[in-house]
C-alpha cells in the first residue's frame, strides 16, 4: 500500500477506493503499522507546532502554549487517539448486526482508520491555529467516508447505514470529549513539569493480533532538542537577532518533523532500483513526484519478472512528512503471528521498523521497511515465497537510501 495513493484515493475517489480496501488482506497490526501510526501523527505534531512554536493571536493579544505542556499534550493525545480508534472499531463491529451488517473486526478497524483520513490530513491546518476551525469541514467529510465504508466493508444496507453512521458518530464524539479532558489534565501537568519528571516509558494497546507499544524514549530525545532550540530562540530574540531566532525556530520544527518539506528527488530514488531482485529481472519502472492534497512526495517503483514470478519494489519519500513517517520508529510495534494460511511479523531492526507478511502457499509475500529518515521501502511478490522475497528485499541498499538528504528549502 502506497501512503500517498491511498490518501488521495480515499479522499478523491472514495466510492471506488472502499471496495479496494475491503478486498485487500490486512490485520489489526498491519493497519496500525502501515497507516495509523503515521497518519495520526499529523494532527498531533502540527497541533504542537501551531500552539507552542507559532502561537495564536488576535486584537493585539498573543498566546503560545509552553513547550513542555504542548509536547506532553501532543504525545498523550497521539497515544489516546490510537487507542480510541481501536475501541471505536470494537463498537463498529458490535453494532454491525443491529444495522443489517456483518461482523468483521478487521473491517471495522479499516472503517475507522481510513474513514478518518480527511481529519488526519486536515491536521495540517493546526499549523495555523486560526484556521483550525476549518477542520469541521474535514470532520463532516470523514463522516461521509465512514458512511460509505460501513456499506462497503461492514455490508450495511444503504437504508440502514445512515442510522449506523449516526450512532457511531455520537459514540465517537463522547469518546473524543473524554480524550480531550484527559489531554487537558496533562497540559496543566506538563506546563509545570520538567522533561525529566513528565510521564514516560511505553503505552500499550492490546489487540487480538498482538500488542502495539508506543515507546516515548525517542520522543523524549526530540523534546530535549526542541527545548534547546527554544532556549536559543529566546536568547536570539533578547539580543535582537531575528535571523538566529528564525534559524532556531526551524531547528525546533526539524526536531519534530525530521526534515523540510521537499522530498528526495525522484531521480535519486530511481537510482536505487536495482536491475535484478534475486532471479527476477527488472522489466519496468515508474517515477512520480509533486504535491497531492498538500503533501509533497517522491515515488520510484519497478516491476520484476521471472516466468510466473512477479515482484514490485516501491521507494516512497513523503517529504515534509518524513519525520512523521519515522514516528513509526517511536513505536515498538512487535507482532509474531502464525495461522494455517500465513505468517506475519513486525519488529525493530536497529532504528528501522520492519513488517513481513507471507502466505504459506507462496502465492504472495510482502516486506515493508520504514527507515530512520522516514523513507518507506516496500517489496511485494506474487508466486514468491517468504524467505525468497526477504532475501530479494535484503539486496536493496537500505543504507544508501537512509543516508540520502532532502533538499533544503529554497
N, C-alpha and C positions, 0 to 999 in steps of 0.2 A: 504494500500500500504506500503510495506517494502522498506525503502530507499536503503538499500544495494542491495536487489534483483532487484529493478528497475534499479539501476545504472549498475549492471553487465549485466542485460538482454538487455538494450538498447545498451550497448557497444559491447557485445559479440554475441548477437543473435537479431540484430535489425529487421530482416525480420519477425521473429516470435513474437517480442515484440510489434511492432507497431499496429497490429490488436488488441492486448490485451488493449493497451492504447486507441485505438479508441472506443472499446466497453464499457469500464468502465465509470460509471457515474461520472461527475465532474462539477465543476463550476469555474469561474474565481477565486473566493476567495479560494476554496479548493486547486487549483493548486498552488496559492501563499503560502498558509499556510503550505501545506504538502511537497512542493518541492522547489519552487523558493527562498523563504526566506532563506532556509538552503543552497542550492547549490550555490547561487550567493555570499554567504559569503566566500566561499573557496578562489577564486582569490583575493577578497578584503583583507582578513586577511593575507593570505600568501604573498601577494604583500607588505603589510606594514612590515611584519616581515623581508622579504628579503631585502628591501631597507633601512628601518630605524633601524633595530636591527642587521642584519647580514652585510649588505653593499655589495658593489661590487667593485672589484679592478682588475687591470691588469698592467703589466710592471712597478711595483713599485708604482702605483698610486691607491689610495683607496678613495671611496666616500660612505658616509652614509647619507641618507636624514634625516634632522632634525625630531625628534619625532613628534612634533606638526604638521608640514607640512605633514608628511607622514600619520598621523592619519586622518587629515582633508580630504586629498585626498582619503583615503580608504573609509571613510564614504560617501563622496559626490559621488564617483564612484559607490559605492554599491547602493545607493538610485537611481541614474540615470540609472543604469543597470536594476533595477526592472521596472522603468518607461518605458525605451526604449523597453523592452520585450513586454509590453502591447501595446505600439504604433505599434511595428512591427506586432503584432498579428492582429491589425486592418488592416494593409496593406495587410497581407497574406489573410485575409478574403475578402477584397475588390477586390483583384486580381483574386480570385478563378474562377469566371465565364469566365474571359478572357482566361484561360488556361484549359477550359473544366472541371473545378472542381465545387464543391458545396459549397455555403457559409455556414460557420459554425463557429461562433465567438469563442466558447469554444474550438473547434477543432483546430482553428488557434493558440490559445494560447498553446495548447498541442504541436503543431509542434515546436513553438519557444522555449518552456520551456524544452522539452525533447530532441529536436534536438541539443541543446547546451550542452548536458551532457559532451561530450568529452572536450569541452573548460572549463567547470566548474572543472572537475577532473584534467585537466592539470594545473589548478591554483596552485596545489602543487609545480609545477616547479618554481614558483615565490619565493619559499623559498631560492633558489639559483639563483639570477638574471642572472648569466652567462648561465643558462640552459633555460631561458625563451624563447629563440628563437625556442626551440622545440615545443612551443605552436602552431607554424604554422602548424605542422603536425596534431595536435588536431583540429585546425580550419578546415583543409581540411576534416577530418573525420566527423566533425559536419555538413559540407555542404552535405556530403553523407547521413547522418542521416536525415537531413531535406528533401532531395530529396526523400527518402523512405517515410517519414512522409507525404509529400504533396500528394503522391499517395494513401497511406493507409487511411489517415484521411480526407484530403480535396478532395479525389476522382478524382484527376487529372490524366488523361491517361498518360501512360508511355512516349509516344512520345511528350507530351506537358510539362511533369514535368521538363525536363531539362531546358527549357526556363523559366518556372515558378521559378525554383530554382535560376537561374542566375539573374533574376530581383530582387528577394528578397534579394539575397546576395549583389547586388550593392547598393540597398537602405540601407541595414544594415551597409555596410561599410561607407556610407556617415553619417549615424546616429552615428556610433562609433567615427568618426572624430569629430563630434560636441561634443559628450560626453567627448572625450579626451581633447578638447580645454577648455571646462568648468571646468573640473577637474584640468587642469594645472593652471587656474586662482586661484583656491583655494589652490593649493600647495604654490604659492607665498604668498597668504594671510596668510595661516597657519604658514609659516615659520617666519612671523613677528609678529604673534599674540600670546596672551596667551590663555589658555583654557577658561578663563572666558569671553573673548571677541570674540571667534570664533562663527560661525553660530551654532545655537542650535534649540531646540524646536522640531517640528514634520514636516515631509514631507508627503504629501498625494498623493495617486494615486486613482483617482476616476474611478470606473468601474460601469457597469450597475447592478452588483450584490452587490454593496456596496463600501465603501471606505477603502483602505488599508493605514493606517497611520503608518509611521516609526518614533517612538519616540526615540530621541537620548539621553534621560536622563541617561539610563543605560550605554550607550556608553561613556558618559562624565565621569561617575564614573570609568569605566575601564581605560579611558585615564589618569585620575589622578593617578591611581595605576601604570600605565606604567611610568608616569613622575617621580614618587617617586622611582621606581626601577631603572630608568635610572640614577638618581642622585646618588643612592647607587653604581651603577656600575662605574660611573665616579670617585667617591671617592675611591673605591677599586683599580681601575687602577692606580690612582695617588699614592696610598700607596703601590703599588707593591704587591697586594694580589690577585693573579689570581683566587683562589678558591672562594673568595667572589664575584669577578666580574662575574664568571660563574654562581653562585647562583642567582645573580641579573638579569642576562640575562634570566635565567629560570623563574624568577618571572615576567619579562616583557612578556614573551610568555604565561605564565599562565594567566596573566590578560586578554589576548586576547582570548586564546583558551579555558580557563576554566579547562583544565585537561592535563595530559600527554597523550601519545599515546596508552596506554594499556587500553582496555575496562574492565569493571567489569566482573569477571569470570562468565561463563555461569551457573555454579553450584549455585552461589548466586542468579542469576536471576530466575533460575528454582525454587528455594525455595520460590519465591514469587508468584508462580502459585497456586492458591487455589484449593482445592479438588472439590469445587462446586462454581457455579455462579448462585445465586438465586436457582431456582428449577432444574437447569441443572447440571449434574454430569460430572466430567472430565473423558473422555474415551481415550484420547491420549495426548501425549506431544512430543515435538521435540526441541532439542537444537543444536545450531551450533555456531562455533566461528572460528576465524582465520583472514586471510588477503585476500581481493579481490580487485584488481586494486589499491593496495597500501593503502587501507582503512581497518583498523582493526575493528572488530565488534564482539559483542556477542548477540545472539538472543535466546530467550526462548519463545516457544509458546505452547499453549494447546488447545485442542478441547473439547467442552462440548455439551452434548445431553440430550434432554428430549422429547421423542416422535418425532414429526416432527420439533421441535425447535433445531436449531444448533447455537453455538456461538464459537468464537475463540478469545483468549486473546494472544496478542503478546507484549513482552517486548524487546525493542531493545536499545543497547548502542553502539554508534559508536566511542568509544574510544577517539582518538585524536580529533575527530570531535564533541566531547561532547559540547565544548564551542560554536562551530559553530551551532550545533543544537539548543542550548539555545539562539542563536541570535534571535530566534522567540520571546524570552521574551523582546527583544528590540523593537519588532514590536507590536504596539497596534492594532492588526487586529480585527475589530469589524464588524460582519455581523449578521443581523437579517432578515431572508428572509423566506417567505411562498408562496407556489404555490398551485394549486389544488391538486398536487400529493405529495408534501413533505414539510418538514421544515428543514432549515439549520441555524445554529447559530455558530458564532465564538466569543469568549470573553475571558477576563482575569479573572482568579480566583487566587487572590493573585499574586504570581510570576509565575504562570503557564498559559500556553495558551491552551484553550480547544476548540475543534471543534466537533460539533454534527451535524449529518445528518440523518434524518428519513423519510421513505416513509409512507404516511398516511394509506396505506392499511396494514401496519405491516409486509410487506414482507422482509424488510431489514432495518437495523439500524447500525450506526457507531458512536463511541465516541473515539476521539483521544486526548490524553493529553501529551503535551511537558512539562516535569518537569524542575525545575530550574537548575538541574545538567545536563540537556541535554538528559536524558533518555526519550524515546518515548514509551508510553503505549497506545496500540490500542485495542479496543474491538469492534468486529463486530458480528452481529446476523442476522440470517435468520429465518423468521416466529416469530420474536421477535419485539414487538412494542417499540417505542422510550422511554417512561417512564420506561418500564421494563428493557431495556438494560442499561439505565442510572443508575438505581438502582443496577444492576449487576456490572457495571463498578465501582460504588462507593464502592463496597465491597472489592476491591483491595486495599492493604495497600500502598497507594502512598507515605505516609510519610516515611515508611521504605525504599522504593526504592529510594526516593530522598535523604535519609541520607547515602546511600552507597557511598563508596570512591573507586576511581580507584586505582589499584596498582601503586606504584611508579616505575619509570623506573629503570631497573636493570643496 
